Amino acid sequence: MLYILYGQDDFSLNQAVEKIKVDLGDWEMLVTTTTSLEGQHLTLSELRNKCDTAPFLSSHRLVMVDGLLGRFEAKQSRPRSGKGRSGNGLGEWEDLASYIKQMPKTTALMLVDGEVKGHNPLLKKLSPVAEVRTFPLLRGNELKAWIQQRVREHGGNITPQAVNLLAELIGGDLWAMNGEIQKLILYSQERPIGEDDVRQLVSYIQEANIFALVDAVAESRTELAQKILHRLYHDGMAPTYILVMITRQFRLIAQARDLGKGLSRLQIQDRLGLKSSYGLDKTLSQAKLYDFEGVKRAYDKLLETDLAIKTGKYSDKLAIELLVTELACLNP
């Protein structure tokens, strides 16, 4: 048995791994015969030794290898095993598919990886003899359907408006989404989760307020920026964390300006590392308000504020309040 599981949605991937473990038999006994290996420096002989070992007090041995497929992505110019080469760069791993056919039936081999392209030579070689499952990040209607299903699984109910807001704020980070859903169900008790519940409880609202703060700064609305800043203080956000988040947003603005034209929204979102469409929309709109010199001046002010806090020139709160005022004056 060979399982290949890969993709950016590591939440769903992890659930699939646990389901396979359950299907292999007694979970407690399987734990004692499970071996985890790091794929980056693994040799084929080491893998075969582990797979050929008979299970003890269990019907199966599970061998899990993390990151083996990633070794043979396009950026890798040669095999890392150092034992021979082949036209596709697999080296000794060219023989893995043949070994799978003679691997003990009591062994289940699982290759787990992050994002892997379809032209990966090891993936192409192993696909005919493997059960392959892919886990891309959920987006759009698929993400919204997942939210609704997850709420039902936890015994709750949710309005379409709340589903849309959760999808916008959190995006495809299902670990974070699952945690927020559990909090919302406890908070709403037996009534459906509404949009107001999301706005009151979801921690990602703080990130949304950072976007609002940068919006106000970019539009030179000093009074509004100060009001938003004090709201963040009231919500318990530390001044130093606010500085980190503002710096992060200006870094995203700079990166968004540097990205070449012709990229799709999904490509830009992936390049920026943003999980939610809400964050992408805000960053792209803010990038239009700054030229290169404007971003550079903002970075200079952020550095000055960081030094002022670290040297004790100003208190944390005063330094951030001065920063917000100065940033708003940079973009008249």
C-alpha positions, 0 to 999 in steps of 0.5 A, a space after each residue: 500500500 502506497 499513499 501519496 498525500 500533498 497540498 497546501 491545505 495541511 488541515 484536510 491532509 492531516 485529517 486524511 492521514 488520521 483516517 488512513 491510520 484508523 482504517 489500518 486497524 487498532 490505532 493504539 497498536 499501530 502507534 508502536 509500529 509507526 515510523 516517521 522519516 524526514 525525506 530530504 536526506 533519506 536514502 532508498 536503502 534506509 527506506 527499504 529497511 524500514 518498510 521490510 521490517 515486520 510489524 510487532 503486535 499489529 496487523 500493519 507497519 506504517 512508514 510515513 515520509 515527509 518531504 521526499 517529493 519536494 526533493 524533486 521539484 523543478 528547482 532541484 537540479 540534481 538528486 540529493 541521494 548522490 547515488 547515480 543519476 537518471 534522465 529525470 533526475 531521480 537517481 536511485 529513487 528511479 527504483 522505488 516504484 519497482 520496490 513498491 510492487 514487492 513491498 510486504 503487504 503488511 507495510 503501508 507507506 505514506 508520502 506526505 508533502 506540501 505543494 507539489 507540481 504535477 510534473 514532479 518526476 517522482 510523483 509521475 513515476 509513483 502515481 500508477 502504483 499509489 493512491 494519490 490525494 491532493 489538498 489545495 487551499 479551499 477558496 470561493 464556494 468550496 471554502 464556504 461549503 466547508 464552513 457550513 459543513 464544519 459548523 454542522 459537524 460541531 452541532 451548530 448553525 450559521 447564516 450565509 452572511 456570517 459564512 461570507 464574512 468568515 471566508 473573507 477574513 480568514 480564507 483557506 487557513 482551515 486550522 484557524 477557521 476551525 478554531 474560530 468556528 468552535 469559539 463561535 458555536 460556544 458563544 452563540 449557544 443554540 442560536 445560529 451564528 450571525 455576522 455580528 457574532 463574527 465581528 465581535 469574536 473572530 480574532 482576525 477582526 483585529 487584522 481588519 482593523 489594521 487594514 482600516 488603520 493603514 487606509 486612514 493613514 494612506 488617505 491622510 485622515 489623521 483623526 480617524 487613524 487615531 480613533 482606530 488606534 485607540 480602538 485597538 488599544 481598547 481591544 487589548 492589542 499591544 503597541 509593539 504588536 501594532 507596530 509589527 502589523 503596520 510594518 507587515 502591511 507596508 511590506 505587503 504594499 511594497 511587494 504588491 507594487 513590485 509584482 509584474 503585470 499579467 499575474 492572476 489574482 490567485 497568483 498574486 495572492 500566493 506570491 504575497 502569502 495571503 490566505 484571504 481574499 479580503 486581505 488581498 483586496 485591501 493590499 492591492 487598493 492600498 498599493 495604488 495609494 503609494 509610489 516607491 518614494 512613499 513606501 520608502 518614507 514610510 519604512 524610514 518612519 517605522 524604523 525610527 519608531 522601532 528605535 525610539 521604543 527600544 532606546 526608551 526615547 518614547 513610551 510604546 503608546 506615544 511612539 505609535 501615536 506619533 508614528 500614525 500622525 507622521 505616516 498620515 502626513 506623508 501622503 497628502 
